[in-house]
């Protein structure tokens, strides 16, 4: 990971994907979403979120509940 890689909080991932906290942690615990833990703080690298979206078949409705419009991770 590079020094300028963006790290997202669980609430930020929840908002971006419009999913619940247990769903985010479920993805982390099943290793479908990579994360980093600093003490008690968990962060999700932006590239890990992109990789999850690329592998979930986000263009195929009904796959796993993560369907919907593409999510932009870039800041305006």
PEVENTA-V533505 format. One record per residue. N is the residue number from 1. RES is the residue in one letter. PSI is psi in whole degrees, 0 to 359 (999 if undefined). Layout:
BEGIN
n:N res:RES psi:PSI
n:N res:RES psi:PSI
END
This chain:
BEGIN
n:1 res:X psi:138
n:2 res:X psi:164
n:3 res:X psi:335
n:4 res:X psi:11
n:5 res:X psi:135
n:6 res:X psi:133
n:7 res:X psi:130
n:8 res:X psi:147
n:9 res:X psi:165
n:10 res:X psi:315
n:11 res:X psi:327
n:12 res:X psi:319
n:13 res:X psi:319
n:14 res:X psi:314
n:15 res:X psi:318
n:16 res:X psi:318
n:17 res:X psi:350
n:18 res:X psi:50
n:19 res:X psi:167
n:20 res:X psi:165
n:21 res:X psi:313
n:22 res:X psi:328
n:23 res:X psi:317
n:24 res:X psi:311
n:25 res:X psi:327
n:26 res:X psi:317
n:27 res:X psi:322
n:28 res:X psi:313
n:29 res:X psi:333
n:30 res:X psi:4
n:31 res:X psi:22
n:32 res:X psi:340
n:33 res:X psi:117
n:34 res:X psi:148
n:35 res:X psi:165
n:36 res:X psi:138
n:37 res:X psi:128
n:38 res:X psi:101
n:39 res:X psi:244
n:40 res:X psi:358
n:41 res:X psi:127
n:42 res:X psi:134
n:43 res:X psi:146
n:44 res:X psi:119
n:45 res:X psi:139
n:46 res:X psi:323
n:47 res:X psi:331
n:48 res:X psi:322
n:49 res:X psi:318
n:50 res:X psi:317
n:51 res:X psi:320
n:52 res:X psi:313
n:53 res:X psi:324
n:54 res:X psi:330
n:55 res:X psi:352
n:56 res:X psi:355
n:57 res:X psi:48
n:58 res:X psi:348
n:59 res:X psi:358
n:60 res:X psi:99
n:61 res:X psi:142
n:62 res:X psi:2
n:63 res:X psi:301
n:64 res:X psi:21
n:65 res:X psi:2
n:66 res:X psi:25
n:67 res:X psi:169
n:68 res:X psi:187
n:69 res:X psi:154
n:70 res:X psi:144
n:71 res:X psi:128
n:72 res:X psi:128
n:73 res:X psi:358
n:74 res:X psi:147
n:75 res:X psi:142
n:76 res:X psi:999
END
